[in-house]
Amino acid sequence: MHVFQRSGRGLFGALALVFALLLTPWLAPPAAAAGDDDDVDRTKVWTKVTPAGEVVVMGRIKASAATVREFLVDAERAHSLASTTQQVRATRDGDCQKVKLSTRGIASPLLVETRRCPTINGFTEVMLSSTDFLEYRNEWTIQQVGDYVLLTYVTRTVPDIAIPESIINSQARRVLAKVMQRLAVAVGDG
């Protein structure tokens, strides 16, 4: 595991990159505690970092899986949930999309090109090329549970900058929780 990444981009570039991070089933969300009935219709979001350095964000949203999938099928719209996305361009590549993503950095934009494909339960995205990332992959999983959708977003993003991975992952948890909340609003549960 890379504790410190190499590069001359510095701390500010790394922190800006963290805000640009986006979008596998894991653990079911905790059951509602007694007395939480007034809270039952609200969107819930949980985050964690796995021992492998993956950031996992789960959300329970009152919507249909079809509605959520319809929103997320458009890579440009999905990536635009992050306020740090400067530019995103997706082009058709068979059943998939090739995505060119530019996110806000301090000195210059941070760039990555990916291939985003539908899966049975959501979408997966892997890096094709980048000079700003050593590793970049993510996956959305959409699961209908009664009147709710359980969304799971798992990402492993290793920028090529000299910042402890723990700081990058901590910031990614906060940013991705906001992405999940924005998605809930976009599909009508906010």
N, C-alpha and C positions, 0 to 999 in steps of 0.2 A: 504494500500500500504506500502511496506517495504521501508523506506527511507534508513535505514542502515541494511545490512544483517549480520547475526552472523557467526563467524568463526574465526579461528586463521590464516587464509591464508594471510591476510594483503592486503595492497594496490597493491603491485606488482603482486600478484597472480590474483587479480581482473582485473587489466589492461590487463594482458596476456589473461585472459578469454574473455574479450571483443573482442580481436582480433580474437578469435576462433568462434565467433558467425556466424551462417549461415542463410542460406537460410530460396487473398481475394480482391477481387476488392475493390477499395477505391474511389479515385477521379480521373477523367480523367486528363491527363497532360494539362498544360496551352496551349492555342493556340499560334502558332507562331506570333510574332509581325511583323508589317510592316517592311520590310528591312531585315528580317531573312531568306529570300529565299536561300541565299548561305549556310545556316546552316541546311537546311531541311533534308539532307541525313545523318546527324551525329546522333550517339546514344545520347539520352538525358536521364538523371537520376535525379530523385527528391527524397528527403528523408524527413521524419517527424517523430515525436513521438506523439502518441495519448494520450489523458488524462488517458487512462487505462494502459499506460506504454508500449504499443506495438510500436516497431520500424517498420516503413513502408518505403519500398524502391520501387520506380516505375522506370521502364526503357522503353523507346521506342527504339526498335531495328529493323533495316531493315532486316527482315528474315521472314520465314514462321512459323506459329505456330507448324507445324509438325516437322520442323527442331529443334526448341527449345525444344519441348517435347521429341524428340529422344535423345537430349543431356542430359536433366535433368532426364530421366527415370532411369539412372544409378546413384544410390545414392552415390557410391564411387566417380564417376566423378564429380557430383554436389558438394559434400563436398570438393573436392580437389580444387575448385575455390578459397578457402580461403587459403592464404599462411601460416596460423597458424595451419592448420590441420596437425598433425603429423602422424596419422594413422587412417584409416577408413576401416572397414570391413562390408560388407553388405551380408546378406544371405536371400534367398527366404523364405517367410512366406505367403503361399497362393498367393493372388494377390499383396501382399505387400512385404516389405523388413524389416528385423530387422537390425539395424545399430548400430555398436559399434564404437564410435567416441572418439579419443584421440586428445586433442589440447595442444599446447605449454603452459606451465605454468612456473613460476619462479623456484619453488622448485621441483615440480613434475607435470606430465601431469594432465590435467583436463578431467574427463571421464564422458560419458553419453551413455546410451543405449536407442534407440528409435525404434519406428515402423513407417515406412514411406509408405504411401499408395497413389495410384493414385486416383484422383477425376475426375469429368467430365472436369474441366477446369485446372487441374494441379496436384499438389501433396500436401499432408499434412503430418506432422511429429509430433509425440507426444512422450514425455518421458515415458519410461517404468521403468527405474531405474537410480539412480545416487546418489553418496554421495557428489558431487560437485555442484549440482543445486537443488534449491527448486522448480523451474518451468522451463520447456523448451518445447516450441512448435513453429512450424513455418509452413507457407503455401506459396506455389508458385501458382500464377494464371496466365494463359497464354491466351491472347485474341488477335485474329487477327483483325487488323483495317487497311483495305486497304493493302498496301505493307509492313506494319509494324506490329510488335507484341508489344502489351502493356503488359509488365510483371510486376506483383506486388508480392513483397515478404514481408510477415508480420511475425514478430517474437516477441515472449514474452519469454525472458530469464532472469531468476532470479538466479544468482549464490549465493551459500551459503558462502558469504564473506562480510566483513565489509567495504563496499564501497557505497557511495550514488548512488542510482539508476539513478539519472540524469547524473552522470559521465559515468556510464556503457552504458546508452542509447546514449549519445553523441558520445562515441567511436564506438558503434555499427553502428551508421549512417555512419560514415566515412568508416569503414571496409566493410559494405555491399554495399556501393556505388561502391567500388573497385571490389567487387564480381560481381556486375551487369556489369561493364565495361569488366571484364575478360570473362564473359559469351558472351557478344557481340562479342568480338574477336574470341572466340571459335566457334561461329556459323557463322562467316564470315562478321560481321558488325563492324569491328574495324580497 
